[in-house]
Amino acid sequence: MTENVKNNFEITITTKDLLHALGFANSVVEKRNVLSELSNIKLVAKNNVLEIGATDMDLYLNQEIGAVVICGGQTTVSTNTLLEIVRKISDVSIKIIQQTDSDKLEIIGSKCRFELLTLPATQFPVMEDVDSLINLSVPCTKLIKVIEYTNFSMSTEETRYNLNGIYMHVNGQNFSSVSTDGHRLSVANIELNSNIDEVGVIVPRKTVTELLKIIKDSKNSQSDIQIILSTTKIKFKCNNIVLISKLIDGTFPEYSSFIPSENTSKLTINTKVLADMIDRVATVTIDKFRAIKLFINEKSLKITASGEAKGAAFEEINHNDASEYSGDEVAIGFNPKYLSDILSAIQEEQVEIYFKDSYSPILIKTSLESKDNFVVMPVKV
């Protein structure tokens, strides 16, 4: 490149850092976008920082990573193409250059060069910032737990749009993460350090998925995350990453009334023992009509299943160090996936399952004192 050529954009950046950031950006961008600008990411170079912006118009992600900025500027380029190139370059660092009045972005390694078509940064959609109604901060470790305790029971039915996400409910010193698909209900809680006015918002499924990726990342998992709420948007800020999302415009059901309070029979059992039993017995069930049946008394737990095309299964354990039961004998059926999802999420060694009868929802907790609750509706077997 000759010295008299002026560049609109020129940086040197560590390949590993760029690849890491592009991974987050690529999962936000809608892959089948009709609008080409929504398939692009926005690159802004300034003050020895590269800002990477990605959006699908409902969700906006902004990241900052360190770079040697020779010439500040901004442009947009295909997210997926840039990701694939950076992934395949073996150099420790690369140069990214765009000449003034050029519509091409050059990606330069020690032995390779790529030219990618760009669009002007002015065409990239802008999402307005969040007007702070509520502002709080929690450790990522705690947010990870409450999301993993609830993300599996979000509804996937488009007609039930108000259930297609997690309900984040703040009241006083309690932060609740809640989800339901009509067959099960999951409630997990974080105790806050200060009192906050009551507010509840529904965070969309995709936002929940992307947020969980960010906070579980090793660079962020031990940090705190700032959560800023308005009436229409939510903002998450963790280290060098900002995630802004539109909220679901709907009303989440009043969930506390669905948590059973009259279930007196209790099964206490090792989490893994029960999970493994269910997994084995459910092997013979048919996906469309999956059902297992639990028979419980003070002596043993028996689980059975039958599938018209596959046969039958039976497993029984006597109560010992792994389990105990107090209450009336009960026989009750469930979709095995609903139980398995809960048991996979629970981190504690033991669970307590509270029954009323063969027809009523069960309550699953890690202890009687725990504020986390899982409710599962039975099925007819």
Secondary structure, DSSP 8 states (H G I E B T S, - for coil): --TT--EEEEEEEEHHHHHHHHHHHHHHS-TT-SSGGGTEEEEEEETTEEEEEEE-SSEEEEEEEE-EEEE-EEEEEEHHHHHHHHHH---SEEEEEEETT-SEEEEE-SS-EEEEEEE-GGGS--------SEEEEEEHHHHHHHHHTTGGG----GGGGGGSEEEEEEEEEEEEEEEE-SSEEEEEEEEEEEEEEEEEEEEEHHHHHHHHHHHHSTTTTTSEEEEEE-SSEEEEEETTEEEEEE---S----GGGGS-S---EEEEEEHHHHHHHHHHHGGGS-GGG--EEEEE-SSEEEEEEEETTTEEEEEEEE-STTEEEESS-EEEEE-HHHHHHHHHH--SSEEEEEE--SSS-EEEESSTT-S-EEEE--B--
